[in-house]
Amino acid sequence: MSERYQAAYRRSLDDSEGFWLDAAAAIDWDRAPSRAWDEDKGWFADGLLNTCYNAVDRHVLAGRGSAVAVIHESPVTGTRQEISYDVLLEQVSRTAGMLAGLGVGKGDRVVIYMPMILQTLVAMLACARIGAIHSVVFGGFAAPELAKRIDDAKPKLLLTASCGIEGAKVVPYKPLVDHALELASHSVGHVVLFQRPQAAAAMMEGRDLDWSALLAQASTVPCVPVAATDPLYILYTSGTTGTPKGVVRQNGGHAVALAWSMAHIYGVDAGDVFWAASDVGWVVGHSYIVYGPLIAGCTTLLFEGKPVGTPDAGTFWRTIERNAVDIFFTAPTAIRAIRKEDPEATFLAEIGTGRLRAMFLAGERADPDTVQWAEEKLHRPVIDHWWQTELGWPALAACFGLGDNRRRPGSAGFPVPGYRFAVLDENGVEVPLGATGNIVIRQPLPPGCYTSLWNNPATFARSFEAFPGYYETGDAGHVDADGFVNIMGRTDDIINVAGHRLSTGQMEEIVARHPAISECAVVGVDDQLKGMIPMAFAVPKAGVEQRAELCREIIASVRDELGPVAALKHVHVVDALPKTRSGKILRAALRKVANGEPIEMPPTIENPDALSRIRELFVLLDFADKA
């Protein structure tokens, strides 16, 4: 057990005010806050700062202008580029001048619909520089989804590029933007478009402006101080009604939390190379591609590619070795994809890991089998940790930077200092150790967590209504006898089978351990007799042929471990599972298909063919039942 972790966690509870004021000292303030927490106004409420200044300017002023700020690796275009903090400062301040010249100022919204290129990162920082609120929408999102976000945020400008590149496929963005603006009721002042050489986009006269031409004429502008409680960005996440929820992140708490996490969770310092293999359209990209590493003075790696296929399953290891990555962060899905293509890790053995110190996993539950495989092959700590878009930074982890190396496959670790967890039953009563319940976090949430939803106070309030005094995470899990917190899945993945509450996540662990399985999902589906029953979808490793025998073995293994009450009798071996572009398995879509419910193709889906094939499978099964 790490004494440094224990001391930090204890102080974060016993002296929260002192703990967070000390953490705030890692940030440069235009006016330092006199208090950490104000019950009425929130975190660091009387402080003034600028997030862009903390991410860029201060490092140049400290004499580190020649240090590498960003490495852009793009295996899909075969290019690599390094830019220093000096160059980043010039690009960001000039891009901010471009935005200001188009009438964008403090509090205005700017939608950024762009791929993983340097201009995207620069645009985010440029908005922060002038106090504008950016809303990054994942490039390639369907036009109706982009239109919803435009109507909610009501941006003054939309920034885009002519195309993105998904694997080997060039995806034109401009037709999607044009269609979204036709669907949206809100009119943007201008569309500013960056032309990429892979595809040229047509321009609409009067509305569309050329990024490069504007930038060449722009002047540089200084940072605008903003209140700690002013919004930095809006990031939309899927809502249960189909209406996206705009998570609002404030400047002050966000900067403090990210600075603390870089040093104490990830254990990095100025000059280290940090790579989060995500996308800036997701919260991981905001926190740990753009703001976190740059606030810490690190080199951040911006990657345009895939874990496999660009060009092969060695891409990640090659990137880590070539760029001397110290800390690597990715999703379990990426590691499962690599394992499926290269189960013996031959690429890893050939390439090596350079100076890599640890790999962190988040974004979905990391099954123990994947964690164990990765740790065995990497010979480095593989640390699963847990957080959400709403929280903005890790809430459960092994705090590597505090010397805490405790980890247990299947667990996301321990509460991060500042977070106070509980596991409650449906009546709000704390459950015994080992018992599954609702994972909640006591209020107030620490700095960096969301404080509102844009234009949606009612939905924001609902996250705090079910269990008064707590934030309802929507996840279920348990705490074991050693204090490890186990997140087993969303609360709707806890199914009631003939009166028995069962975790589909626990069943997934068992299925995933089968040596012939590369990845799986278990969902609860409706049953007239038992209310609900579990159903498994399993993707076999390459070369596995005996699918009927595989199904029987999976059913037997779940029964052997959980007993007959588990009632897993339906296993479908499929070629691929439907996933979002951030790598999460679309379990809700699988559940609807299995229940015979109508389903529209989810806007976040990465591989629509996978869901289509599973729908076809159930049509055939239904036909066979009726024959």
VMD Tcl script that draws the C-alpha trace (Angstrom):
set ca {
  {0.00 0.00 0.00}
  {1.37 3.44 -0.92}
  {1.76 5.73 2.09}
  {1.83 8.74 -0.24}
  {-1.52 7.74 -1.74}
  {-3.06 7.12 1.67}
  {-1.84 10.48 2.99}
  {-3.12 12.34 -0.08}
  {-6.50 10.61 -0.01}
  {-6.95 11.19 3.72}
  {-6.06 14.87 3.42}
  {-8.40 15.34 0.44}
  {-11.26 14.31 2.76}
  {-10.12 15.82 6.07}
  {-8.73 19.09 4.69}
  {-10.33 19.46 1.29}
  {-9.86 23.23 1.32}
  {-6.13 23.06 1.97}
  {-5.63 20.10 -0.37}
  {-7.19 21.83 -3.38}
  {-5.64 25.25 -2.70}
  {-2.25 23.54 -2.70}
  {-3.19 21.79 -5.96}
  {-4.20 25.16 -7.43}
  {-0.64 26.40 -6.91}
  {0.38 24.30 -9.96}
  {-1.63 26.73 -12.12}
  {-0.64 30.29 -13.08}
  {-3.48 32.64 -12.11}
  {-4.22 36.21 -13.16}
  {-5.87 36.42 -9.76}
  {-5.31 33.52 -7.40}
  {-8.44 32.16 -5.67}
  {-8.83 32.99 -2.00}
  {-10.89 29.86 -1.38}
  {-11.09 26.43 -2.98}
  {-14.78 25.61 -2.50}
  {-17.71 28.01 -2.23}
  {-21.05 26.33 -1.59}
  {-22.92 28.86 -3.74}
  {-20.37 29.57 -6.49}
  {-18.31 26.39 -6.82}
  {-14.57 25.73 -7.14}
  {-12.02 28.59 -7.08}
  {-14.86 31.00 -7.76}
  {-12.96 34.29 -7.27}
  {-9.96 33.18 -9.34}
  {-9.06 34.52 -12.79}
  {-6.94 32.58 -15.29}
  {-6.56 31.57 -18.90}
  {-6.32 27.87 -19.77}
  {-4.41 28.48 -23.02}
  {-1.82 30.53 -21.13}
  {-1.30 27.62 -18.75}
  {-1.01 25.13 -21.62}
  {1.28 27.16 -23.90}
  {2.50 30.67 -22.99}
  {3.89 29.96 -19.54}
  {6.19 27.21 -20.82}
  {7.67 29.59 -23.41}
  {8.11 32.31 -20.77}
  {9.84 29.76 -18.53}
  {12.48 29.19 -21.20}
  {11.12 25.94 -22.62}
  {10.03 27.30 -25.99}
  {12.30 24.94 -27.92}
  {10.87 21.84 -26.17}
  {8.60 19.68 -28.31}
  {4.96 20.38 -27.47}
  {3.14 18.18 -30.01}
  {4.06 15.22 -32.17}
  {1.57 14.50 -34.94}
  {1.81 10.89 -36.12}
  {-0.38 9.97 -39.08}
  {0.19 6.45 -40.40}
  {-2.84 6.93 -42.67}
  {-1.04 9.73 -44.55}
  {2.52 8.55 -43.89}
  {3.49 11.82 -42.22}
  {5.06 12.81 -38.91}
  {5.56 16.32 -37.57}
  {6.97 17.83 -34.37}
  {6.18 21.36 -33.22}
  {7.83 23.19 -30.34}
  {6.10 25.28 -27.69}
  {7.42 28.40 -29.50}
  {5.77 27.34 -32.75}
  {2.60 26.23 -30.98}
  {2.32 29.64 -29.31}
  {2.62 31.43 -32.66}
  {0.06 29.15 -34.34}
  {-2.44 29.33 -31.48}
  {-2.22 33.09 -31.01}
  {-2.57 33.69 -34.75}
  {-5.53 31.29 -35.01}
  {-7.09 33.10 -32.05}
  {-6.58 36.33 -34.00}
  {-8.34 34.73 -36.97}
  {-11.34 33.88 -34.79}
  {-11.39 37.33 -33.18}
  {-11.28 38.92 -36.63}
  {-14.50 37.05 -37.45}
  {-16.20 38.54 -34.41}
  {-15.72 35.69 -31.94}
  {-15.23 36.82 -28.36}
  {-15.55 35.76 -24.75}
  {-18.56 33.50 -24.17}
  {-19.26 32.89 -27.86}
  {-19.49 29.27 -28.99}
  {-17.45 27.70 -31.77}
  {-18.23 24.20 -33.10}
  {-15.15 22.27 -34.21}
  {-15.90 19.38 -36.58}
  {-12.47 18.15 -37.55}
  {-10.17 15.11 -37.83}
  {-7.05 14.30 -35.82}
  {-4.80 16.98 -37.29}
  {-2.72 19.73 -35.67}
  {-5.21 22.43 -36.68}
  {-7.86 20.80 -34.48}
  {-5.73 21.00 -31.34}
  {-4.67 24.54 -32.23}
  {-8.30 25.60 -32.74}
  {-9.31 24.33 -29.30}
  {-6.49 26.26 -27.64}
  {-7.26 29.35 -29.75}
  {-10.85 29.38 -28.47}
  {-9.60 29.08 -24.89}
  {-7.16 31.95 -25.54}
  {-9.94 34.47 -26.26}
  {-12.48 33.07 -23.79}
  {-14.68 31.50 -26.47}
  {-16.38 28.19 -25.65}
  {-15.52 25.38 -28.03}
  {-17.68 22.36 -28.72}
  {-15.78 19.62 -30.52}
  {-17.95 17.20 -32.47}
  {-16.33 13.96 -33.56}
  {-15.38 14.33 -37.22}
  {-17.52 12.15 -39.45}
  {-20.55 12.21 -37.12}
  {-23.79 11.97 -39.07}
  {-25.31 15.26 -40.25}
  {-28.47 15.00 -38.07}
  {-26.32 14.58 -34.94}
  {-24.15 17.53 -35.89}
  {-27.30 19.59 -36.52}
  {-28.61 18.81 -33.01}
  {-25.38 20.08 -31.48}
  {-25.42 23.21 -33.62}
  {-28.97 24.01 -32.54}
  {-28.15 23.48 -28.87}
  {-24.82 25.33 -28.71}
  {-25.81 28.08 -31.20}
  {-22.24 28.71 -32.38}
  {-21.06 31.87 -34.08}
  {-18.63 29.86 -36.23}
  {-18.13 26.30 -37.41}
  {-14.57 25.12 -38.05}
  {-14.05 22.08 -40.25}
  {-11.68 20.35 -42.66}
  {-12.27 18.99 -46.14}
  {-11.95 15.39 -44.98}
  {-10.98 12.85 -42.37}
  {-9.32 9.51 -42.96}
  {-10.78 6.33 -41.43}
  {-8.30 3.53 -42.00}
  {-7.80 3.51 -45.76}
  {-11.01 5.43 -46.47}
  {-11.14 9.18 -47.10}
  {-14.33 10.63 -45.56}
  {-15.39 14.00 -47.06}
  {-16.63 16.27 -44.24}
  {-18.01 19.21 -46.20}
  {-21.13 17.42 -47.53}
  {-21.93 16.40 -43.95}
  {-21.48 19.98 -42.74}
  {-23.64 21.37 -45.55}
  {-26.41 18.87 -44.82}
  {-26.23 19.56 -41.07}
  {-26.57 23.29 -41.63}
  {-29.60 22.65 -43.87}
  {-31.19 20.60 -41.07}
  {-30.30 23.01 -38.26}
  {-32.56 25.90 -37.37}
  {-29.61 27.95 -36.08}
  {-27.52 29.75 -38.72}
  {-23.78 30.07 -38.20}
  {-22.02 33.22 -39.34}
  {-19.32 31.41 -41.26}
  {-17.85 28.01 -41.96}
  {-14.04 28.15 -41.87}
  {-12.60 25.22 -43.82}
  {-9.11 23.74 -43.82}
  {-8.38 22.07 -47.15}
  {-6.48 18.79 -46.82}
  {-4.59 17.41 -49.83}
  {-6.50 14.09 -49.69}
  {-9.79 15.75 -50.74}
  {-10.78 19.21 -51.91}
  {-14.10 20.66 -50.72}
  {-16.40 23.00 -52.59}
  {-17.00 26.38 -50.95}
  {-20.29 28.21 -50.58}
  {-19.75 31.85 -51.51}
  {-20.43 34.30 -48.70}
  {-20.65 31.69 -45.96}
  {-17.53 29.55 -46.34}
  {-14.03 30.90 -45.76}
  {-10.64 29.36 -46.48}
  {-8.72 28.65 -43.26}
  {-5.22 29.06 -44.71}
  {-6.02 32.35 -46.47}
  {-7.60 33.82 -43.34}
  {-4.76 32.67 -41.13}
  {-2.15 34.28 -43.37}
  {-3.83 37.66 -42.85}
  {-4.51 37.29 -39.11}
  {-2.66 39.04 -36.30}
  {-1.62 37.37 -33.06}
  {-3.68 38.17 -29.95}
  {-2.96 37.84 -26.20}
  {-4.80 35.67 -23.68}
  {-8.06 36.93 -22.21}
  {-8.43 36.30 -18.45}
  {-11.67 34.52 -17.56}
  {-13.33 33.55 -14.29}
  {-12.52 30.11 -12.94}
  {-16.24 29.32 -13.20}
  {-16.54 30.45 -16.84}
  {-17.08 27.58 -19.32}
  {-14.07 26.31 -21.25}
  {-15.98 23.89 -23.46}
  {-19.23 22.02 -24.09}
  {-18.86 18.33 -24.91}
  {-21.95 16.46 -26.00}
  {-22.60 12.94 -24.83}
  {-25.49 10.67 -25.77}
  {-28.73 11.20 -23.87}
  {-31.31 8.53 -23.06}
  {-33.97 10.38 -25.08}
  {-31.82 10.73 -28.18}
  {-31.16 14.38 -27.36}
  {-27.44 14.95 -26.73}
  {-26.39 16.25 -23.32}
  {-23.94 19.16 -23.38}
  {-21.50 18.65 -20.51}
  {-20.08 22.02 -19.43}
  {-16.47 22.16 -18.18}
  {-15.29 25.19 -16.21}
  {-11.82 26.69 -16.68}
  {-10.48 26.76 -13.12}
  {-11.40 23.39 -11.69}
  {-10.53 21.71 -14.98}
  {-6.99 23.14 -15.07}
  {-6.31 22.29 -11.42}
  {-7.67 18.73 -11.66}
  {-5.74 17.94 -14.85}
  {-2.49 19.34 -13.49}
  {-2.89 17.24 -10.33}
  {-3.77 14.09 -12.29}
  {-0.81 14.32 -14.67}
  {1.65 14.38 -11.78}
  {-0.05 12.10 -9.27}
  {-2.07 9.58 -11.29}
  {0.06 9.24 -14.43}
  {3.38 10.20 -12.86}
  {4.61 12.50 -15.64}
  {6.43 15.82 -15.58}
  {7.53 18.50 -18.03}
  {9.45 16.96 -20.92}
  {7.90 13.49 -20.66}
  {6.04 12.10 -23.68}
  {2.38 11.28 -23.05}
  {0.17 9.49 -25.57}
  {-3.57 9.08 -25.20}
  {-4.67 7.02 -28.21}
  {-8.14 8.53 -28.40}
  {-9.82 11.26 -30.44}
  {-10.29 14.90 -29.55}
  {-14.00 14.39 -30.15}
  {-14.19 12.44 -26.88}
  {-13.47 13.51 -23.31}
  {-10.19 11.56 -23.21}
  {-8.98 13.67 -26.12}
  {-9.94 16.91 -24.40}
  {-8.36 15.99 -21.08}
  {-5.35 13.92 -22.09}
  {-4.43 14.74 -25.68}
  {-4.84 18.50 -25.46}
  {-5.13 20.14 -22.07}
  {-3.62 17.79 -19.48}
  {-0.25 17.04 -21.13}
  {0.28 20.64 -22.26}
  {-0.63 22.13 -18.88}
  {1.98 19.77 -17.42}
  {4.58 20.85 -20.01}
  {4.76 17.39 -21.56}
  {5.05 16.41 -25.20}
  {1.64 15.18 -26.31}
  {1.20 12.74 -29.18}
  {-1.66 13.35 -31.62}
  {-2.30 10.16 -33.58}
  {-4.32 9.72 -36.77}
  {-4.71 5.99 -37.25}
  {-6.10 2.75 -35.88}
  {-4.65 0.05 -33.60}
  {-4.80 -2.45 -36.48}
  {-4.84 -1.97 -40.24}
  {-2.77 1.25 -40.37}
  {-0.80 -0.66 -41.45}
  {-0.81 -3.59 -39.01}
  {-1.16 -4.72 -35.39}
  {2.28 -3.31 -34.58}
  {1.29 0.33 -35.13}
  {0.89 1.19 -31.43}
  {4.19 -0.41 -30.39}
  {6.02 1.21 -33.30}
  {4.62 4.60 -32.34}
  {5.55 4.12 -28.68}
  {9.12 3.10 -29.51}
  {9.75 5.73 -32.21}
  {8.49 8.63 -30.07}
  {9.95 7.51 -26.72}
  {6.50 7.47 -25.09}
  {6.64 7.40 -21.29}
  {2.97 6.83 -20.48}
  {0.41 5.32 -22.85}
  {-3.38 5.50 -22.47}
  {-5.83 3.59 -24.64}
  {-9.13 1.70 -24.57}
  {-9.43 -2.03 -23.82}
  {-11.09 -2.46 -27.23}
  {-7.86 -1.40 -28.93}
  {-5.84 -3.99 -27.02}
  {-8.40 -6.70 -27.81}
  {-8.20 -5.79 -31.50}
  {-4.40 -6.05 -31.42}
  {-4.58 -9.34 -29.53}
  {-7.02 -10.77 -32.05}
  {-4.69 -9.94 -34.95}
  {-1.46 -10.83 -33.14}
  {-2.26 -13.19 -30.23}
  {1.39 -14.05 -29.60}
  {2.41 -10.36 -29.66}
  {5.08 -11.00 -32.26}
  {5.10 -7.33 -33.34}
  {5.61 -6.26 -29.75}
  {8.47 -8.72 -29.29}
  {10.17 -7.41 -32.46}
  {9.62 -3.70 -31.84}
  {9.88 -3.41 -28.05}
  {8.43 -0.77 -25.75}
  {11.18 1.86 -25.69}
  {11.07 3.82 -22.45}
  {7.40 3.07 -21.71}
  {6.74 3.00 -17.94}
  {3.06 2.03 -17.82}
  {-0.10 1.60 -19.87}
  {-3.46 2.90 -18.66}
  {-6.84 1.61 -19.87}
  {-10.23 3.35 -19.74}
  {-13.37 4.02 -21.78}
  {-15.12 0.74 -21.03}
  {-14.69 -2.13 -18.63}
  {-11.36 -3.91 -19.07}
  {-11.93 -7.64 -18.78}
  {-9.28 -9.38 -16.65}
  {-8.14 -11.61 -19.50}
  {-7.19 -8.62 -21.66}
  {-5.38 -6.91 -18.78}
  {-3.42 -10.05 -17.94}
  {-2.48 -10.64 -21.59}
  {-1.26 -7.06 -21.99}
  {0.77 -7.11 -18.78}
  {2.33 -10.46 -19.64}
  {3.38 -9.26 -23.10}
  {4.40 -5.70 -22.18}
  {6.26 -6.51 -18.95}
  {4.96 -3.16 -17.70}
  {2.15 -2.20 -15.31}
  {-1.23 -2.20 -17.06}
  {-3.54 0.00 -15.02}
  {-7.28 -0.02 -15.54}
  {-8.94 3.17 -14.33}
  {-12.44 4.58 -14.52}
  {-14.13 7.91 -15.18}
  {-16.86 9.46 -17.31}
  {-17.43 12.40 -19.65}
  {-19.31 14.08 -16.81}
  {-16.36 13.74 -14.43}
  {-13.67 14.85 -16.89}
  {-10.74 13.09 -15.19}
  {-10.14 9.78 -13.38}
  {-12.19 8.93 -10.32}
  {-10.85 5.40 -9.74}
  {-7.23 4.44 -10.39}
  {-3.98 3.18 -9.01}
  {-2.22 6.53 -8.50}
  {1.00 5.58 -10.25}
  {2.52 9.01 -9.60}
  {2.00 8.53 -5.86}
  {3.84 5.22 -5.94}
  {0.68 3.10 -5.77}
  {1.16 0.03 -7.95}
  {-1.67 -2.07 -6.50}
  {-3.84 -3.52 -9.20}
  {-6.22 -6.41 -9.57}
  {-7.56 -7.57 -12.95}
  {-11.26 -6.69 -13.14}
  {-10.95 -3.72 -10.80}
  {-10.53 -0.04 -11.68}
  {-8.50 0.52 -8.52}
  {-9.16 2.85 -5.62}
  {-10.87 6.23 -5.22}
  {-8.71 9.09 -6.49}
  {-8.14 11.81 -3.84}
  {-11.13 14.15 -3.81}
  {-13.69 11.46 -4.73}
  {-15.85 9.88 -2.02}
  {-17.50 6.71 -3.28}
  {-20.30 4.57 -1.89}
  {-22.19 1.50 -3.13}
  {-25.92 1.76 -2.38}
  {-28.95 -0.46 -2.87}
  {-32.16 0.79 -4.49}
  {-33.25 2.30 -1.15}
  {-30.05 4.29 -0.72}
  {-28.64 1.96 1.94}
  {-24.96 1.07 1.76}
  {-24.46 -2.57 0.78}
  {-21.96 -4.97 2.44}
  {-18.48 -5.49 1.00}
  {-18.65 -7.73 -2.06}
  {-22.34 -7.02 -2.73}
  {-23.32 -5.38 -6.02}
  {-25.10 -2.05 -5.93}
  {-25.28 1.42 -7.42}
  {-21.94 3.21 -7.63}
  {-22.40 6.78 -6.38}
  {-20.10 9.70 -5.46}
  {-20.80 12.02 -2.55}
  {-21.30 15.71 -3.26}
  {-19.65 18.06 -3.84}
  {-17.88 16.49 -6.77}
  {-14.20 17.49 -6.88}
  {-12.81 20.20 -9.20}
  {-12.94 19.43 -12.91}
  {-16.26 17.59 -12.81}
  {-19.25 18.97 -14.66}
  {-21.30 21.66 -12.99}
  {-24.18 21.86 -15.47}
  {-25.53 20.69 -18.80}
  {-25.82 23.37 -21.48}
  {-29.43 24.60 -21.66}
  {-30.57 21.55 -19.68}
  {-30.72 22.09 -15.90}
  {-33.52 19.53 -15.44}
  {-31.50 16.63 -16.82}
  {-28.46 17.75 -14.82}
  {-30.53 17.74 -11.62}
  {-31.76 14.19 -12.28}
  {-28.24 12.81 -11.78}
  {-28.46 13.91 -8.15}
  {-32.10 13.05 -7.35}
  {-32.17 9.25 -6.95}
  {-29.72 9.29 -4.04}
  {-29.83 12.68 -2.26}
  {-26.37 13.99 -1.50}
  {-24.77 11.78 -4.15}
  {-24.03 11.85 -7.87}
  {-25.52 8.76 -9.52}
  {-22.90 7.39 -11.92}
  {-25.31 5.00 -13.63}
  {-22.81 2.19 -13.10}
  {-23.12 -0.87 -10.91}
  {-20.35 -2.62 -9.03}
  {-18.91 -3.63 -5.71}
  {-15.99 -3.07 -3.37}
  {-14.02 -6.15 -2.38}
  {-12.51 -6.95 1.02}
  {-9.23 -5.22 0.08}
  {-10.91 -1.99 -0.99}
  {-10.60 -2.51 -4.75}
  {-13.60 -1.01 -6.57}
  {-15.05 -3.18 -9.35}
  {-17.20 -1.47 -11.98}
  {-19.29 -4.24 -13.56}
  {-21.27 -2.21 -16.10}
  {-24.18 0.16 -16.41}
  {-26.97 -0.33 -13.89}
  {-29.26 -1.53 -16.67}
  {-26.73 -4.34 -17.22}
  {-27.62 -5.73 -13.78}
  {-30.38 -8.11 -14.76}
  {-33.04 -9.73 -12.64}
  {-33.36 -13.42 -13.54}
  {-36.28 -15.03 -11.70}
  {-35.63 -12.76 -8.72}
  {-31.83 -13.13 -8.75}
  {-29.74 -10.01 -9.49}
  {-26.91 -10.97 -11.82}
  {-24.11 -8.93 -13.35}
  {-23.66 -9.33 -17.08}
  {-20.17 -7.90 -16.59}
  {-19.28 -10.80 -14.35}
  {-20.49 -13.22 -17.02}
  {-18.43 -11.37 -19.63}
  {-15.33 -11.98 -17.53}
  {-15.96 -15.72 -17.67}
  {-16.71 -15.76 -21.41}
  {-13.64 -13.65 -22.17}
  {-11.38 -16.11 -20.35}
  {-12.16 -18.84 -22.89}
  {-8.95 -19.30 -24.90}
  {-10.79 -19.22 -28.23}
  {-12.55 -15.87 -27.60}
  {-11.08 -12.49 -28.55}
  {-13.92 -10.34 -27.17}
  {-17.52 -10.63 -26.06}
  {-20.63 -8.91 -24.73}
  {-23.35 -10.25 -22.46}
  {-26.70 -8.46 -22.32}
  {-29.99 -9.04 -20.59}
  {-32.95 -9.79 -22.85}
  {-36.65 -10.14 -22.07}
  {-38.04 -13.56 -21.15}
  {-41.70 -14.39 -20.47}
  {-40.89 -16.91 -17.74}
  {-37.94 -15.39 -15.88}
  {-38.35 -11.72 -16.66}
  {-34.86 -11.47 -18.10}
  {-32.18 -13.89 -19.19}
  {-28.55 -13.33 -20.21}
  {-27.45 -13.65 -23.82}
  {-23.82 -13.74 -24.95}
  {-22.25 -12.52 -28.18}
  {-18.73 -13.83 -28.70}
  {-16.10 -13.07 -31.33}
  {-13.72 -15.99 -31.88}
  {-10.03 -15.71 -32.50}
  {-8.77 -16.22 -36.03}
  {-8.88 -19.83 -37.16}
  {-11.55 -21.04 -34.69}
  {-14.01 -23.23 -36.62}
  {-16.04 -25.36 -34.18}
  {-18.62 -22.71 -33.30}
  {-21.32 -25.02 -31.94}
  {-18.83 -26.68 -29.61}
  {-17.56 -23.25 -28.58}
  {-21.08 -22.20 -27.55}
  {-21.50 -25.33 -25.44}
  {-18.17 -24.72 -23.71}
  {-19.06 -21.10 -22.91}
  {-22.42 -22.09 -21.44}
  {-20.77 -24.78 -19.34}
  {-18.05 -22.45 -18.04}
  {-20.57 -19.81 -16.91}
  {-22.70 -22.47 -15.23}
  {-19.66 -23.99 -13.50}
  {-18.54 -20.66 -12.10}
  {-21.85 -18.94 -11.27}
  {-24.15 -21.90 -10.88}
  {-27.37 -22.79 -12.69}
  {-29.01 -19.53 -11.55}
  {-26.90 -17.72 -14.18}
  {-29.16 -19.33 -16.82}
  {-26.89 -18.53 -19.76}
  {-28.30 -20.71 -22.53}
  {-27.99 -18.46 -25.57}
  {-24.58 -17.79 -27.07}
  {-24.14 -16.30 -30.54}
  {-20.73 -16.52 -32.17}
  {-20.34 -13.48 -34.44}
  {-17.54 -12.04 -36.56}
  {-17.61 -8.60 -34.94}
  {-19.41 -6.62 -32.23}
  {-20.95 -3.22 -33.02}
  {-18.95 -0.43 -31.39}
  {-18.88 3.33 -31.09}
  {-16.02 5.25 -32.63}
  {-14.50 5.52 -29.15}
  {-14.46 1.71 -28.89}
  {-17.43 1.04 -26.60}
  {-19.54 -2.00 -27.41}
  {-23.12 -1.00 -28.24}
  {-24.77 -3.29 -25.71}
  {-28.07 -1.38 -25.76}
  {-28.31 -1.95 -29.51}
  {-27.58 -5.68 -29.06}
  {-30.30 -5.86 -26.42}
  {-32.86 -4.23 -28.71}
  {-32.00 -6.53 -31.60}
  {-32.30 -9.60 -29.37}
  {-35.66 -8.36 -28.05}
  {-36.98 -7.81 -31.57}
  {-37.36 -4.08 -30.95}
  {-37.07 -1.59 -33.80}
  {-33.69 0.09 -33.88}
  {-32.17 2.89 -35.89}
  {-28.48 2.72 -36.69}
  {-26.81 4.56 -33.76}
  {-25.08 7.78 -34.89}
  {-21.93 6.92 -32.95}
  {-21.42 3.51 -34.55}
  {-18.00 2.72 -35.99}
  {-18.91 -0.48 -37.86}
  {-22.58 -0.53 -38.98}
  {-22.03 -3.78 -40.89}
  {-21.48 -5.63 -37.61}
  {-24.90 -4.60 -36.30}
  {-26.55 -5.29 -39.65}
  {-25.18 -8.83 -39.72}
  {-26.42 -9.49 -36.18}
  {-29.88 -8.18 -37.14}
  {-29.86 -10.55 -40.11}
  {-28.89 -13.39 -37.78}
  {-31.94 -12.76 -35.59}
  {-34.23 -12.50 -38.61}
  {-33.02 -15.95 -39.68}
  {-33.45 -17.32 -36.15}
  {-36.98 -15.93 -35.99}
  {-37.78 -17.44 -39.38}
  {-36.39 -20.81 -38.24}
  {-38.52 -20.70 -35.07}
  {-41.66 -20.13 -37.13}
  {-40.84 -22.72 -39.80}
}
mol new
graphics top color blue
foreach p $ca { graphics top sphere $p radius 0.5 }
foreach p [lrange $ca 0 end-1] q [lrange $ca 1 end] { graphics top cylinder $p $q radius 0.2 }
display resetview
